Amino acid sequence: MMQRSTGDAVARQTRLGSRGLVAFLVLTNMFIPLSTDMYLPALPAMQENFQTTATLVNMTLSSFFFFYALGILFWGPLSDRFGRRSILLAGSTLYVLASLSCALAPGVQVMILARSLQGIGAGAITATAMAIVKDCYAGKKRLRILALVQSMAGLAPMLAPMLGALILRFSDWRSTFLVLSGMGCLCLVLTLLYRDTLPEEERVHGALAVSYSRMFVVARNRGFLATALIFACTSMAFMGYIANSSYIYVSSFGLSEQSYSYFFAANACLSLVAPWLYVRLLADRPKRVVAHGLFAVAFVAGLLVVLLGRRSPWLFLFCFMPFSLVNTMTRPFATNILLDQVKGDSGSASALINATFTVMGSIGMVLVGAGSGSLAAALGSWIVGLATLQTVAWLLLMRSRLPLYGVKDVAA
């Protein structure tokens, strides 16, 4: 596929402008943390309201992520065929309708269904947003944009639980989903202002099967797939924390929902600074070495959580924070490597990247809370085990004959 100048796609945004485009990308990257973290403080209240079990209530979270992953795989290749704008419009509309259905859900089963549809809509937004980044930016500029977007989007997990707890003080959990539907409406408005960044001549033509076949072409790149799986292990452990954090702080440590939101937000503050720390301190370092450093910090953090995290909420917070730093640095680092492995098929590549991280994260949400005993210790044990697995797998990948553009071109 002929490579065009990425600057042309930015120049085309006469209504949004270059800064407006970045703001749009920030908003699209806020959908997932807002869709999950805002209602975390309400999980115990939802269980009581629906008169059901914690397992079923947690399914409103895991079902969202499962269908979000499916949505990414469904919508990503379609954005390479029909353009980014049409997919964003469809996904935003579905998200708004599903959010309203969540607010009106009479029972937990309807809630799970509505959350599943919400996940499918969010999948369209996220997959398309990453493809837009590939359309518009390249090289170090793309790395800086990824860091900026993730840093600004880091406000979402910091503010979302506090906003959710505040809503609970004046209303109930249903109002949370009314707020989310409003966010979907804002995305719809910005999508109408956005000019498609994928020109007609660069789109995939032919039958729909051709669009989806491109995803398998990307997946057959074994260096791409191996790298995605290795770094998705970090997401696996972090999403285990997301799903179980309210139970750790509220049920295990006895904090109120409001106090829990402050601890959650304090940890999320790292999302604001971690991408910039990576750009300033690590971006020019050899990628092989950076990866090993990230895995090593994760291992130490997990060990500290196992040894000290059960003693108090403060110790748990400070022991877990280094892993949060690693998680936030890993995403732009891994995404930039993965996008460098493909020349075209940005939608398909974006779909596979997001789906891999999401599926692995969903598995982590289930596994961390599946055992008995201390949830904090279980989380720490998973972090230690996964960091060890990542270190071994990365060493094997570096010594293999699989090329990895920007990291190694031939076997070491």
C-alpha positions as a Markdown table, in Angstrom:
| # | Residue | x | y | z |
|---|---|---|---|---|
| 1 | Met | 0.0 | 0.0 | 0.0 |
| 2 | Met | 1.4 | 3.4 | -0.9 |
| 3 | Gln | 2.6 | 5.4 | 2.1 |
| 4 | Arg | 1.3 | 9.0 | 2.3 |
| 5 | Ser | 2.4 | 11.9 | 4.4 |
| 6 | Thr | 0.8 | 11.6 | 7.9 |
| 7 | Gly | 0.7 | 15.4 | 8.1 |
| 8 | Asp | -2.0 | 15.6 | 5.4 |
| 9 | Ala | -4.5 | 13.8 | 7.6 |
| 10 | Val | -4.0 | 16.4 | 10.4 |
| 11 | Ala | -4.2 | 19.3 | 7.9 |
| 12 | Arg | -7.6 | 17.9 | 6.8 |
| 13 | Gln | -9.1 | 18.7 | 10.2 |
| 14 | Thr | -10.3 | 22.2 | 9.3 |
| 15 | Arg | -13.2 | 22.0 | 11.8 |
| 16 | Leu | -11.5 | 20.3 | 14.7 |
| 17 | Gly | -8.0 | 21.6 | 14.1 |
| 18 | Ser | -4.8 | 19.9 | 15.2 |
| 19 | Arg | -5.4 | 20.5 | 18.9 |
| 20 | Gly | -9.1 | 19.6 | 18.6 |
| 21 | Leu | -8.1 | 16.3 | 17.0 |
| 22 | Val | -5.8 | 15.5 | 20.0 |
| 23 | Ala | -8.6 | 16.5 | 22.4 |
| 24 | Phe | -10.9 | 14.2 | 20.5 |
| 25 | Leu | -8.4 | 11.3 | 20.8 |
| 26 | Val | -8.1 | 12.0 | 24.5 |
| 27 | Leu | -11.9 | 11.7 | 24.9 |
| 28 | Thr | -12.1 | 8.5 | 23.0 |
| 29 | Asn | -9.4 | 7.0 | 25.2 |
| 30 | Met | -11.4 | 8.0 | 28.3 |
| 31 | Phe | -14.3 | 5.8 | 27.4 |
| 32 | Ile | -13.0 | 2.6 | 29.0 |
| 33 | Pro | -11.9 | 3.9 | 32.4 |
| 34 | Leu | -15.0 | 6.0 | 32.7 |
| 35 | Ser | -17.2 | 3.1 | 31.7 |
| 36 | Thr | -15.7 | 0.9 | 34.4 |
| 37 | Asp | -14.2 | 3.0 | 37.2 |
| 38 | Met | -17.1 | 5.4 | 37.7 |
| 39 | Tyr | -19.4 | 2.7 | 39.0 |
| 40 | Leu | -16.8 | 0.7 | 41.0 |
| 41 | Pro | -17.8 | 2.4 | 44.3 |
| 42 | Ala | -21.5 | 1.3 | 43.6 |
| 43 | Leu | -20.8 | -2.4 | 43.2 |
| 44 | Pro | -21.9 | -3.3 | 46.7 |
| 45 | Ala | -25.0 | -1.1 | 46.5 |
| 46 | Met | -25.9 | -2.7 | 43.1 |
| 47 | Gln | -25.6 | -6.1 | 44.7 |
| 48 | Glu | -28.1 | -5.1 | 47.4 |
| 49 | Asn | -30.4 | -3.3 | 44.9 |
| 50 | Phe | -30.6 | -6.3 | 42.6 |
| 51 | Gln | -30.8 | -8.7 | 45.5 |
| 52 | Thr | -28.2 | -10.9 | 43.8 |
| 53 | Thr | -24.6 | -12.2 | 44.3 |
| 54 | Ala | -21.3 | -10.5 | 44.0 |
| 55 | Thr | -20.4 | -12.9 | 41.2 |
| 56 | Leu | -23.4 | -11.7 | 39.0 |
| 57 | Val | -22.7 | -8.1 | 39.8 |
| 58 | Asn | -19.0 | -8.5 | 38.8 |
| 59 | Met | -20.3 | -10.0 | 35.5 |
| 60 | Thr | -21.5 | -6.5 | 34.6 |
| 61 | Leu | -17.8 | -5.6 | 34.6 |
| 62 | Ser | -16.4 | -8.8 | 32.9 |
| 63 | Ser | -19.1 | -8.9 | 30.3 |
| 64 | Phe | -18.4 | -5.3 | 29.3 |
| 65 | Phe | -14.7 | -6.2 | 28.7 |
| 66 | Phe | -15.5 | -9.4 | 26.9 |
| 67 | Phe | -17.8 | -7.8 | 24.4 |
| 68 | Tyr | -15.6 | -4.8 | 24.2 |
| 69 | Ala | -12.8 | -7.1 | 22.9 |
| 70 | Leu | -15.3 | -8.7 | 20.4 |
| 71 | Gly | -16.4 | -5.2 | 19.4 |
| 72 | Ile | -12.8 | -4.2 | 18.7 |
| 73 | Leu | -12.3 | -7.2 | 16.4 |
| 74 | Phe | -15.6 | -6.6 | 14.7 |
| 75 | Trp | -15.2 | -2.8 | 14.1 |
| 76 | Gly | -11.4 | -2.5 | 13.5 |
| 77 | Pro | -11.3 | -4.1 | 10.1 |
| 78 | Leu | -14.5 | -2.3 | 9.1 |
| 79 | Ser | -12.8 | 1.0 | 9.7 |
| 80 | Asp | -10.2 | 0.1 | 7.1 |
| 81 | Arg | -13.1 | -0.5 | 4.6 |
| 82 | Phe | -15.7 | 2.2 | 5.4 |
| 83 | Gly | -13.4 | 4.8 | 7.0 |
| 84 | Arg | -13.0 | 5.9 | 10.6 |
| 85 | Arg | -15.9 | 8.4 | 10.8 |
| 86 | Ser | -18.8 | 6.1 | 9.9 |
| 87 | Ile | -17.6 | 3.5 | 12.5 |
| 88 | Leu | -17.2 | 6.2 | 15.2 |
| 89 | Leu | -20.8 | 7.3 | 14.5 |
| 90 | Ala | -22.2 | 3.8 | 14.7 |
| 91 | Gly | -20.2 | 3.0 | 17.9 |
| 92 | Ser | -21.1 | 6.2 | 19.7 |
| 93 | Thr | -24.8 | 5.8 | 18.9 |
| 94 | Leu | -24.8 | 2.2 | 20.3 |
| 95 | Tyr | -22.9 | 3.3 | 23.3 |
| 96 | Val | -25.4 | 6.1 | 24.1 |
| 97 | Leu | -28.4 | 3.7 | 23.8 |
| 98 | Ala | -26.8 | 1.0 | 25.8 |
| 99 | Ser | -25.8 | 3.4 | 28.6 |
| 100 | Leu | -29.5 | 4.5 | 28.8 |
| 101 | Ser | -30.5 | 0.9 | 29.0 |
| 102 | Cys | -28.1 | 0.4 | 31.9 |
| 103 | Ala | -29.6 | 3.3 | 33.8 |
| 104 | Leu | -33.1 | 1.7 | 33.3 |
| 105 | Ala | -32.2 | -1.9 | 33.9 |
| 106 | Pro | -34.8 | -3.6 | 36.2 |
| 107 | Gly | -32.5 | -6.6 | 37.1 |
| 108 | Val | -29.0 | -7.8 | 37.0 |
| 109 | Gln | -29.6 | -9.9 | 33.8 |
| 110 | Val | -30.8 | -6.9 | 31.8 |
| 111 | Met | -27.9 | -5.0 | 33.2 |
| 112 | Ile | -25.4 | -7.6 | 32.0 |
| 113 | Leu | -26.9 | -7.5 | 28.5 |
| 114 | Ala | -26.9 | -3.7 | 28.4 |
| 115 | Arg | -23.3 | -3.6 | 29.5 |
| 116 | Ser | -22.4 | -6.1 | 26.8 |
| 117 | Leu | -23.9 | -3.8 | 24.2 |
| 118 | Gln | -22.1 | -0.8 | 25.8 |
| 119 | Gly | -18.8 | -2.7 | 25.4 |
| 120 | Ile | -19.5 | -3.4 | 21.7 |
| 121 | Gly | -20.1 | 0.3 | 21.1 |
| 122 | Ala | -17.0 | 1.3 | 23.1 |
| 123 | Gly | -15.0 | -1.2 | 21.0 |
| 124 | Ala | -15.8 | 0.8 | 17.9 |
| 125 | Ile | -14.6 | 4.0 | 19.5 |
| 126 | Thr | -11.3 | 2.7 | 20.9 |
| 127 | Ala | -10.3 | 0.6 | 17.9 |
| 128 | Thr | -10.9 | 3.5 | 15.5 |
| 129 | Ala | -9.1 | 6.0 | 17.7 |
| 130 | Met | -5.9 | 4.1 | 17.6 |
| 131 | Ala | -6.2 | 3.7 | 13.9 |
| 132 | Ile | -6.5 | 7.5 | 13.7 |
| 133 | Val | -3.2 | 7.9 | 15.6 |
| 134 | Lys | -1.5 | 5.7 | 13.0 |
| 135 | Asp | -3.2 | 7.7 | 10.1 |
| 136 | Cys | -2.0 | 11.0 | 11.5 |
| 137 | Tyr | 1.4 | 10.6 | 13.2 |
| 138 | Ala | 4.6 | 8.7 | 12.7 |
| 139 | Gly | 8.0 | 8.1 | 14.5 |
| 140 | Lys | 8.7 | 10.1 | 17.6 |
| 141 | Lys | 5.8 | 12.4 | 17.0 |
| 142 | Arg | 3.4 | 9.4 | 17.3 |
| 143 | Leu | 5.2 | 8.3 | 20.5 |
| 144 | Arg | 4.7 | 11.8 | 21.9 |
| 145 | Ile | 1.0 | 11.9 | 20.9 |
| 146 | Leu | 0.4 | 8.4 | 22.4 |
| 147 | Ala | 2.0 | 9.6 | 25.6 |
| 148 | Leu | 0.0 | 12.9 | 25.6 |
| 149 | Val | -3.3 | 11.1 | 24.9 |
| 150 | Gln | -2.7 | 8.5 | 27.6 |
| 151 | Ser | -1.5 | 11.1 | 30.1 |
| 152 | Met | -4.5 | 13.3 | 29.6 |
| 153 | Ala | -6.8 | 10.3 | 29.5 |
| 154 | Gly | -5.3 | 9.3 | 32.8 |
| 155 | Leu | -7.5 | 11.9 | 34.4 |
| 156 | Ala | -10.4 | 9.5 | 33.8 |
| 157 | Pro | -9.4 | 6.7 | 36.2 |
| 158 | Met | -8.3 | 9.3 | 38.7 |
| 159 | Leu | -11.6 | 11.3 | 38.7 |
| 160 | Ala | -14.1 | 8.5 | 37.8 |
| 161 | Pro | -14.4 | 6.7 | 41.2 |
| 162 | Met | -14.6 | 10.1 | 43.0 |
| 163 | Leu | -17.3 | 11.2 | 40.6 |
| 164 | Gly | -19.1 | 7.9 | 41.1 |
| 165 | Ala | -18.9 | 8.2 | 44.9 |
| 166 | Leu | -20.1 | 11.8 | 44.7 |
| 167 | Ile | -23.1 | 10.7 | 42.6 |
| 168 | Leu | -23.9 | 8.1 | 45.3 |
| 169 | Arg | -24.1 | 10.8 | 47.9 |
| 170 | Phe | -26.9 | 12.7 | 46.0 |
| 171 | Ser | -28.5 | 10.0 | 43.9 |
| 172 | Asp | -28.1 | 6.3 | 43.1 |
| 173 | Trp | -25.9 | 4.3 | 40.8 |
| 174 | Arg | -28.3 | 4.7 | 37.9 |
| 175 | Ser | -27.3 | 8.3 | 37.5 |
| 176 | Thr | -23.8 | 7.1 | 36.7 |
| 177 | Phe | -25.0 | 5.6 | 33.4 |
| 178 | Leu | -26.9 | 8.8 | 32.6 |
| 179 | Val | -23.5 | 10.6 | 32.8 |
| 180 | Leu | -21.9 | 8.0 | 30.6 |
| 181 | Ser | -24.7 | 8.5 | 28.0 |
| 182 | Gly | -23.9 | 12.2 | 28.0 |
| 183 | Met | -20.3 | 11.4 | 27.3 |
| 184 | Gly | -21.4 | 9.3 | 24.4 |
| 185 | Cys | -23.4 | 12.2 | 23.0 |
| 186 | Leu | -20.3 | 14.5 | 23.2 |
| 187 | Cys | -18.3 | 11.9 | 21.2 |
| 188 | Leu | -21.1 | 12.0 | 18.6 |
| 189 | Val | -20.9 | 15.7 | 18.3 |
| 190 | Leu | -17.1 | 15.7 | 17.9 |
| 191 | Thr | -17.4 | 12.9 | 15.3 |
| 192 | Leu | -19.6 | 15.1 | 13.2 |
| 193 | Leu | -16.8 | 17.7 | 13.2 |
| 194 | Tyr | -14.1 | 15.2 | 12.5 |
| 195 | Arg | -13.0 | 14.7 | 8.8 |
| 196 | Asp | -12.1 | 11.1 | 7.9 |
| 197 | Thr | -8.3 | 10.5 | 8.1 |
| 198 | Leu | -8.4 | 7.5 | 5.8 |
| 199 | Pro | -8.6 | 8.5 | 2.1 |
| 200 | Glu | -10.9 | 6.5 | -0.2 |
| 201 | Glu | -7.9 | 5.2 | -2.2 |
| 202 | Glu | -6.3 | 3.7 | 0.9 |
| 203 | Arg | -9.4 | 1.8 | 2.0 |
| 204 | Val | -9.8 | -2.0 | 1.7 |
| 205 | His | -12.1 | -2.8 | -1.2 |
| 206 | Gly | -14.0 | -5.9 | -2.2 |
| 207 | Ala | -16.2 | -8.2 | -0.2 |
| 208 | Leu | -16.4 | -7.9 | 3.6 |
| 209 | Ala | -14.5 | -11.1 | 3.9 |
| 210 | Val | -11.5 | -9.2 | 2.4 |
| 211 | Ser | -11.6 | -6.6 | 5.2 |
| 212 | Tyr | -11.6 | -9.3 | 7.9 |
| 213 | Ser | -8.9 | -11.3 | 6.1 |
| 214 | Arg | -6.5 | -8.4 | 6.6 |
| 215 | Met | -6.7 | -9.0 | 10.4 |
| 216 | Phe | -5.5 | -12.6 | 9.9 |
| 217 | Val | -2.7 | -11.2 | 7.7 |
| 218 | Val | -1.6 | -9.0 | 10.6 |
| 219 | Ala | -2.0 | -11.8 | 13.1 |
| 220 | Arg | 0.3 | -14.1 | 11.0 |
| 221 | Asn | 3.1 | -11.7 | 11.8 |
| 222 | Arg | 4.5 | -13.8 | 14.7 |
| 223 | Gly | 6.7 | -11.1 | 16.0 |
| 224 | Phe | 3.7 | -8.8 | 16.3 |
| 225 | Leu | 1.6 | -11.5 | 18.0 |
| 226 | Ala | 4.3 | -12.6 | 20.4 |
| 227 | Thr | 5.0 | -9.0 | 21.5 |
| 228 | Ala | 1.3 | -8.3 | 22.0 |
| 229 | Leu | 0.8 | -11.3 | 24.2 |
| 230 | Ile | 3.9 | -10.6 | 26.3 |
| 231 | Phe | 3.0 | -7.0 | 27.1 |
| 232 | Ala | -0.7 | -7.9 | 27.6 |
| 233 | Cys | 0.3 | -9.8 | 30.7 |
| 234 | Thr | 0.8 | -6.5 | 32.4 |
| 235 | Ser | -2.8 | -5.6 | 31.6 |
| 236 | Met | -3.9 | -9.0 | 32.9 |
| 237 | Ala | -2.6 | -8.2 | 36.4 |
| 238 | Phe | -3.7 | -4.5 | 36.3 |
| 239 | Met | -7.3 | -5.4 | 35.4 |
| 240 | Gly | -7.3 | -7.9 | 38.2 |
| 241 | Tyr | -6.7 | -4.9 | 40.4 |
| 242 | Ile | -9.4 | -2.9 | 38.8 |
| 243 | Ala | -12.0 | -5.6 | 39.3 |
| 244 | Asn | -11.1 | -6.4 | 42.9 |
| 245 | Ser | -9.9 | -3.0 | 44.3 |
| 246 | Ser | -13.3 | -2.1 | 45.8 |
| 247 | Tyr | -13.4 | -5.4 | 47.6 |
| 248 | Ile | -9.8 | -5.0 | 48.8 |
| 249 | Tyr | -10.4 | -1.5 | 50.2 |
| 250 | Val | -14.0 | -1.7 | 51.3 |
| 251 | Ser | -14.5 | -5.3 | 52.3 |
| 252 | Ser | -11.0 | -6.2 | 53.5 |
| 253 | Phe | -9.8 | -2.9 | 55.0 |
| 254 | Gly | -13.2 | -1.6 | 56.0 |
| 255 | Leu | -13.1 | 1.8 | 54.2 |
| 256 | Ser | -16.1 | 3.7 | 53.0 |
| 257 | Glu | -16.9 | 4.0 | 49.3 |
| 258 | Gln | -15.8 | 7.7 | 49.4 |
| 259 | Ser | -12.5 | 6.8 | 51.1 |
| 260 | Tyr | -12.0 | 4.0 | 48.6 |
| 261 | Ser | -12.4 | 6.5 | 45.8 |
| 262 | Tyr | -9.6 | 8.6 | 47.2 |
| 263 | Phe | -7.2 | 5.7 | 47.4 |
| 264 | Phe | -8.1 | 4.6 | 43.9 |
| 265 | Ala | -7.6 | 8.1 | 42.6 |
| 266 | Ala | -4.2 | 8.5 | 44.3 |
| 267 | Asn | -3.0 | 5.4 | 42.5 |
| 268 | Ala | -4.5 | 6.7 | 39.2 |
| 269 | Cys | -2.5 | 9.9 | 39.5 |
| 270 | Leu | 0.4 | 8.0 | 38.1 |
| 271 | Ser | -1.4 | 7.8 | 34.8 |
| 272 | Leu | -0.8 | 11.5 | 34.4 |
| 273 | Val | 2.9 | 11.4 | 34.7 |
| 274 | Ala | 4.1 | 7.9 | 33.7 |
| 275 | Pro | 3.8 | 8.4 | 29.9 |
| 276 | Trp | 5.9 | 11.6 | 30.1 |
| 277 | Leu | 8.4 | 9.9 | 32.4 |
| 278 | Tyr | 8.8 | 7.3 | 29.7 |
| 279 | Val | 9.2 | 9.8 | 26.9 |
| 280 | Arg | 11.8 | 11.8 | 28.8 |
| 281 | Leu | 13.7 | 9.1 | 30.5 |
| 282 | Leu | 13.3 | 5.9 | 28.5 |
| 283 | Ala | 12.2 | 6.7 | 24.9 |
| 284 | Asp | 15.8 | 6.8 | 23.5 |
| 285 | Arg | 17.0 | 3.8 | 25.5 |
| 286 | Pro | 17.3 | 0.4 | 23.8 |
| 287 | Lys | 13.9 | -1.2 | 23.7 |
| 288 | Arg | 15.2 | -4.6 | 24.8 |
| 289 | Val | 16.6 | -3.1 | 28.0 |
| 290 | Val | 13.5 | -0.9 | 28.7 |
| 291 | Ala | 11.3 | -4.0 | 28.5 |
| 292 | His | 13.4 | -5.9 | 31.0 |
| 293 | Gly | 13.4 | -2.9 | 33.3 |
| 294 | Leu | 9.6 | -2.7 | 33.3 |
| 295 | Phe | 9.3 | -6.4 | 34.1 |
| 296 | Ala | 11.8 | -6.1 | 36.9 |
| 297 | Val | 9.9 | -3.2 | 38.6 |
| 298 | Ala | 6.7 | -5.1 | 38.3 |
| 299 | Phe | 8.2 | -8.2 | 39.9 |
| 300 | Val | 9.5 | -6.2 | 42.9 |
| 301 | Ala | 6.1 | -4.4 | 43.3 |
| 302 | Gly | 4.3 | -7.7 | 43.3 |
| 303 | Leu | 6.6 | -9.1 | 45.9 |
| 304 | Leu | 6.0 | -6.0 | 48.1 |
| 305 | Val | 2.3 | -6.4 | 47.8 |
| 306 | Val | 2.5 | -10.1 | 48.9 |
| 307 | Leu | 4.7 | -9.3 | 51.9 |
| 308 | Leu | 3.2 | -6.0 | 53.1 |
| 309 | Gly | 0.1 | -5.2 | 51.2 |
| 310 | Arg | -2.3 | -7.0 | 53.6 |
| 311 | Arg | -1.3 | -4.9 | 56.6 |
| 312 | Ser | -3.0 | -1.6 | 55.8 |
| 313 | Pro | -4.6 | 0.3 | 52.9 |
| 314 | Trp | -1.7 | 2.7 | 52.9 |
| 315 | Leu | 0.9 | 0.0 | 52.6 |
| 316 | Phe | -1.1 | -1.7 | 49.9 |
| 317 | Leu | -1.3 | 1.6 | 48.0 |
| 318 | Phe | 2.4 | 2.4 | 48.2 |
| 319 | Cys | 3.5 | -1.2 | 47.4 |
| 320 | Phe | 1.1 | -1.3 | 44.4 |
| 321 | Met | 2.0 | 2.1 | 43.0 |
| 322 | Pro | 5.3 | 1.0 | 41.2 |
| 323 | Phe | 3.3 | -1.6 | 39.3 |
| 324 | Ser | 0.8 | 1.1 | 38.2 |
| 325 | Leu | 3.7 | 3.1 | 37.0 |
| 326 | Val | 4.9 | 0.1 | 34.9 |
| 327 | Asn | 1.4 | -0.5 | 33.6 |
| 328 | Thr | 0.9 | 3.1 | 32.4 |
| 329 | Met | 4.4 | 3.2 | 30.8 |
| 330 | Thr | 3.9 | -0.2 | 29.1 |
| 331 | Arg | 0.9 | 0.8 | 27.0 |
| 332 | Pro | 2.5 | 3.5 | 24.8 |
| 333 | Phe | 5.8 | 1.6 | 24.7 |
| 334 | Ala | 4.2 | -1.6 | 23.5 |
| 335 | Thr | 1.7 | 0.1 | 21.2 |
| 336 | Asn | 4.4 | 2.1 | 19.4 |
| 337 | Ile | 6.4 | -1.1 | 18.8 |
| 338 | Leu | 3.4 | -3.0 | 17.5 |
| 339 | Leu | 2.2 | -0.2 | 15.2 |
| 340 | Asp | 5.7 | -0.2 | 13.7 |
| 341 | Gln | 5.3 | -3.8 | 12.6 |
| 342 | Val | 2.5 | -3.0 | 10.1 |
| 343 | Lys | 2.6 | -0.6 | 7.1 |
| 344 | Gly | -1.1 | -0.6 | 6.2 |
| 345 | Asp | -4.1 | -2.3 | 7.9 |
| 346 | Ser | -4.1 | 0.2 | 10.7 |
| 347 | Gly | -7.7 | -0.7 | 11.7 |
| 348 | Ser | -6.9 | -4.4 | 11.8 |
| 349 | Ala | -3.7 | -3.9 | 13.8 |
| 350 | Ser | -5.5 | -1.6 | 16.2 |
| 351 | Ala | -8.2 | -4.1 | 16.7 |
| 352 | Leu | -5.8 | -6.9 | 17.5 |
| 353 | Ile | -3.7 | -4.8 | 19.9 |
| 354 | Asn | -6.7 | -3.6 | 21.9 |
| 355 | Ala | -8.4 | -7.0 | 21.8 |
| 356 | Thr | -5.3 | -8.8 | 23.0 |
| 357 | Phe | -4.9 | -6.5 | 25.9 |
| 358 | Thr | -8.6 | -6.5 | 26.8 |
| 359 | Val | -9.0 | -10.3 | 26.6 |
| 360 | Met | -6.0 | -10.9 | 28.8 |
| 361 | Gly | -7.2 | -8.2 | 31.1 |
| 362 | Ser | -10.6 | -9.9 | 31.4 |
| 363 | Ile | -9.0 | -13.2 | 32.2 |
| 364 | Gly | -7.0 | -11.4 | 35.0 |
| 365 | Met | -10.2 | -9.9 | 36.4 |
| 366 | Val | -11.6 | -13.4 | 36.9 |
| 367 | Leu | -8.4 | -15.2 | 38.1 |
| 368 | Val | -7.3 | -12.7 | 40.7 |
| 369 | Gly | -10.6 | -12.9 | 42.6 |
| 370 | Ala | -11.2 | -16.6 | 42.0 |
| 371 | Gly | -9.2 | -18.0 | 45.0 |
| 372 | Ser | -9.8 | -17.8 | 48.7 |
| 373 | Gly | -7.9 | -15.8 | 51.3 |
| 374 | Ser | -6.4 | -12.3 | 51.0 |
| 375 | Leu | -7.2 | -10.6 | 47.7 |
| 376 | Ala | -4.2 | -8.3 | 48.1 |
| 377 | Ala | -1.9 | -11.3 | 48.5 |
| 378 | Ala | -3.5 | -13.0 | 45.5 |
| 379 | Leu | -3.0 | -9.9 | 43.4 |
| 380 | Gly | 0.6 | -9.6 | 44.4 |
| 381 | Ser | 1.2 | -13.3 | 43.6 |
| 382 | Trp | -0.2 | -12.9 | 40.1 |
| 383 | Ile | 2.0 | -9.8 | 39.5 |
| 384 | Val | 5.1 | -11.7 | 40.5 |
| 385 | Gly | 4.2 | -14.8 | 38.4 |
| 386 | Leu | 3.3 | -12.8 | 35.3 |
| 387 | Ala | 6.4 | -10.5 | 35.5 |
| 388 | Thr | 8.5 | -13.7 | 35.6 |
| 389 | Leu | 6.7 | -15.1 | 32.6 |
| 390 | Gln | 7.2 | -11.9 | 30.7 |
| 391 | Thr | 10.9 | -11.8 | 31.4 |
| 392 | Val | 11.4 | -15.3 | 30.2 |
| 393 | Ala | 9.2 | -14.8 | 27.1 |
| 394 | Trp | 11.0 | -11.6 | 26.1 |
| 395 | Leu | 14.4 | -13.2 | 26.4 |
| 396 | Leu | 13.2 | -16.0 | 24.1 |
| 397 | Leu | 11.8 | -13.6 | 21.6 |
| 398 | Met | 15.0 | -11.5 | 21.5 |
| 399 | Arg | 17.0 | -14.7 | 20.8 |
| 400 | Ser | 14.6 | -16.1 | 18.3 |
| 401 | Arg | 14.7 | -15.6 | 14.5 |
| 402 | Leu | 11.5 | -13.5 | 14.5 |
| 403 | Pro | 12.2 | -10.0 | 13.2 |
| 404 | Leu | 10.8 | -7.1 | 15.3 |
| 405 | Tyr | 11.2 | -3.8 | 13.5 |
| 406 | Gly | 12.7 | -1.1 | 15.7 |
| 407 | Val | 13.8 | -3.6 | 18.3 |
| 408 | Lys | 15.7 | -6.2 | 16.3 |
| 409 | Asp | 15.5 | -7.0 | 12.6 |
| 410 | Val | 17.1 | -10.4 | 12.7 |
| 411 | Ala | 17.8 | -12.9 | 15.3 |
| 412 | Ala | 20.4 | -12.0 | 17.9 |
